[in-house]
């Protein structure tokens, strides 16, 4: 076994390629999330403007339309901020994993499970955004909510579903790969606490 590198505790094996690859994939998944946030923010104004045009032909009141536009903006911005924070978290966890912290490895697995669930939700959202049937507030009657749902689904830019669907699939595969790489025997030996 080669001597430990600088800053590496004695008794711990050298970092296996699986851990290095897992850390690189974590950073890539974070970058994909940032791209998704940027594309959503870039599409927001176009989406809102198209929705306003189409909603004008529905039975919805101006107040309803304004409230729904506010909801679209708030949801888009909140998701973008969450994706930014997730990217930062993934980078921090990747650094911890490179250093051999078993705590960050466990936290990474938790994030991977949540990431797979969110990736499935993101993929579902990207696939169904063009098939939305109802969209409204609690005060909106069923017929108007259906009109607004059609107006919103017709308002998404043509590229939006394809880009976000592809990014969601890549993130999902990235989370699965990271979880598997950190569970390999070589990774287990690297993260095992050295004997004192």
C-alpha positions as CSV (number, residue, x, y, z in Angstrom):
1,X,0.0,0.0,0.0
2,X,1.5,3.4,-0.9
3,X,2.2,5.9,1.9
4,X,-0.6,8.3,2.7
5,X,-0.6,11.6,0.7
6,X,-0.4,15.0,2.3
7,X,-3.4,15.6,4.6
8,X,-4.5,12.0,4.4
9,X,-4.7,10.1,7.7
10,X,-2.3,7.2,8.2
11,X,-4.0,3.8,7.8
12,X,-6.5,5.0,5.2
13,X,-6.1,3.6,1.7
14,X,-5.5,6.0,-1.2
15,X,-8.7,7.5,-2.8
16,X,-10.2,5.1,-5.3
17,X,-11.3,6.2,-8.7
18,X,-14.9,5.5,-7.8
19,X,-14.9,8.2,-5.1
20,X,-13.2,10.7,-7.5
21,X,-15.7,9.9,-10.2
22,X,-18.6,10.2,-7.8
23,X,-17.4,13.6,-6.7
24,X,-17.1,14.7,-10.3
25,X,-20.6,13.4,-11.1
26,X,-22.0,15.3,-8.0
27,X,-20.6,18.6,-9.4
28,X,-22.0,17.8,-12.8
29,X,-25.4,17.1,-11.4
30,X,-25.2,20.5,-9.6
31,X,-24.3,22.2,-12.8
32,X,-27.2,20.5,-14.6
33,X,-29.5,21.8,-11.9
34,X,-28.1,25.3,-12.4
35,X,-28.7,25.0,-16.2
36,X,-32.3,24.0,-15.4
37,X,-32.7,27.0,-13.2
38,X,-31.3,29.3,-15.8
39,X,-33.5,27.9,-18.6
40,X,-36.6,28.2,-16.4
41,X,-35.8,31.8,-15.5
42,X,-35.1,32.6,-19.1
43,X,-38.4,31.1,-20.2
44,X,-40.4,32.8,-17.4
45,X,-41.2,36.1,-19.1
46,X,-42.0,34.5,-22.4
47,X,-44.3,32.1,-20.6
48,X,-46.0,34.8,-18.6
49,X,-46.5,37.0,-21.7
50,X,-48.0,34.2,-23.7
51,X,-50.2,33.1,-20.8
52,X,-51.6,36.6,-20.4
53,X,-52.4,36.7,-24.1
54,X,-54.1,33.4,-24.1
55,X,-55.9,34.0,-20.7
56,X,-57.4,37.2,-22.2
57,X,-59.6,34.8,-24.3
58,X,-60.9,32.9,-21.3
59,X,-63.6,33.7,-18.8
60,X,-61.0,34.4,-16.0
61,X,-61.0,37.8,-14.4
62,X,-58.0,40.1,-14.5
63,X,-57.4,39.5,-10.8
64,X,-57.4,35.7,-11.4
65,X,-54.9,36.1,-14.2
66,X,-52.7,38.4,-12.2
67,X,-52.7,36.1,-9.2
68,X,-51.8,33.1,-11.4
69,X,-49.0,35.1,-13.1
70,X,-47.6,35.9,-9.6
71,X,-47.8,32.2,-8.7
72,X,-45.9,31.3,-11.9
73,X,-43.2,33.8,-11.1
74,X,-42.9,32.8,-7.4
75,X,-42.8,29.1,-8.1
76,X,-40.1,29.6,-10.9
77,X,-37.9,31.7,-8.7
78,X,-38.3,29.5,-5.6
79,X,-37.3,26.4,-7.7
80,X,-34.3,28.3,-9.2
81,X,-33.1,29.3,-5.7
82,X,-33.6,25.7,-4.5
83,X,-31.5,24.4,-7.5
84,X,-28.8,26.9,-6.7
85,X,-28.6,25.8,-3.0
86,X,-28.6,22.2,-4.1
87,X,-25.6,22.8,-6.4
88,X,-23.7,24.4,-3.5
89,X,-24.6,21.5,-1.2
90,X,-23.5,18.9,-3.8
91,X,-20.1,20.7,-4.2
92,X,-19.6,20.7,-0.4
93,X,-20.6,17.1,-0.2
94,X,-18.2,16.2,-3.1
95,X,-15.3,17.9,-1.3
96,X,-16.2,16.0,1.9
97,X,-16.3,12.7,0.0
98,X,-12.9,13.4,-1.6
99,X,-11.5,13.9,1.9
100,X,-13.0,10.5,3.0
101,X,-15.7,11.8,5.4
102,X,-18.1,9.0,6.1
103,X,-20.6,11.6,7.3
104,X,-20.7,13.3,4.0
105,X,-21.0,9.9,2.2
106,X,-24.2,9.2,4.3
107,X,-25.5,12.7,3.6
108,X,-24.8,12.2,-0.1
109,X,-26.9,9.0,-0.1
110,X,-29.8,10.9,1.5
111,X,-29.4,13.7,-1.1
112,X,-29.3,11.0,-3.9
113,X,-32.6,9.4,-2.7
114,X,-34.2,12.9,-2.5
115,X,-32.6,13.8,-5.8
116,X,-34.1,10.7,-7.5
117,X,-37.5,11.6,-6.2
118,X,-37.2,15.2,-7.3
119,X,-35.8,14.1,-10.7
120,X,-38.8,11.9,-11.2
121,X,-41.1,14.9,-10.3
122,X,-39.1,17.2,-12.6
123,X,-39.4,14.7,-15.5
124,X,-43.1,14.3,-14.8
125,X,-43.6,18.1,-14.7
126,X,-41.7,18.5,-18.0
127,X,-43.7,15.8,-19.7
128,X,-47.1,17.0,-18.4
129,X,-46.6,20.8,-18.7
130,X,-47.9,20.7,-22.3
131,X,-50.9,18.6,-21.2
132,X,-52.2,20.7,-18.3
133,X,-55.9,20.4,-18.0
134,X,-56.8,22.8,-15.1
135,X,-55.1,25.8,-13.6
136,X,-56.6,28.3,-11.2
137,X,-57.3,29.4,-7.7
138,X,-59.7,28.0,-5.2
139,X,-62.3,30.6,-6.4
140,X,-62.0,29.6,-10.1
141,X,-64.9,27.6,-11.4
142,X,-64.1,24.3,-13.2
143,X,-64.8,25.6,-16.7
144,X,-62.5,28.6,-16.3
145,X,-59.8,26.5,-14.6
146,X,-59.9,24.2,-17.6
147,X,-59.6,27.2,-20.0
148,X,-56.6,28.6,-18.0
149,X,-55.0,25.1,-17.9
150,X,-55.1,25.0,-21.7
151,X,-53.8,28.6,-21.9
152,X,-50.9,27.8,-19.7
153,X,-49.9,24.5,-21.4
154,X,-50.0,26.3,-24.8
155,X,-47.8,29.1,-23.4
156,X,-44.7,27.1,-22.7
157,X,-41.9,27.6,-25.3
158,X,-41.5,24.7,-27.6
159,X,-38.0,23.9,-26.4
160,X,-38.8,24.0,-22.6
161,X,-40.2,20.4,-22.2
162,X,-37.4,18.8,-24.1
163,X,-34.6,20.7,-22.3
164,X,-36.0,20.2,-18.8
165,X,-37.0,16.6,-19.5
166,X,-33.4,15.8,-20.7
167,X,-31.8,17.6,-17.7
168,X,-34.1,15.8,-15.3
169,X,-33.2,12.4,-16.8
170,X,-29.5,13.2,-16.7
171,X,-29.7,14.3,-13.0
172,X,-31.7,11.2,-12.1
173,X,-29.0,9.0,-13.7
174,X,-26.3,11.0,-12.0
175,X,-27.8,10.6,-8.6
176,X,-28.1,6.8,-9.1
177,X,-24.5,6.5,-10.4
178,X,-23.2,8.5,-7.4
179,X,-25.0,6.3,-4.9
180,X,-23.7,3.2,-6.5
181,X,-20.1,4.5,-6.8
182,X,-20.0,5.4,-3.1
183,X,-21.3,1.9,-2.2
184,X,-18.5,0.0,-4.0
185,X,-16.1,-2.1,-1.9
186,X,-13.2,0.2,-2.8
187,X,-15.2,3.2,-1.5
188,X,-16.2,1.3,1.6
189,X,-12.5,0.7,2.4
190,X,-11.7,4.4,1.8
191,X,-14.4,5.7,4.0
192,X,-13.8,3.2,6.8
193,X,-12.2,4.9,9.9
194,X,-8.5,4.0,10.2
195,X,-7.5,2.0,13.3
196,X,-6.0,4.2,16.0
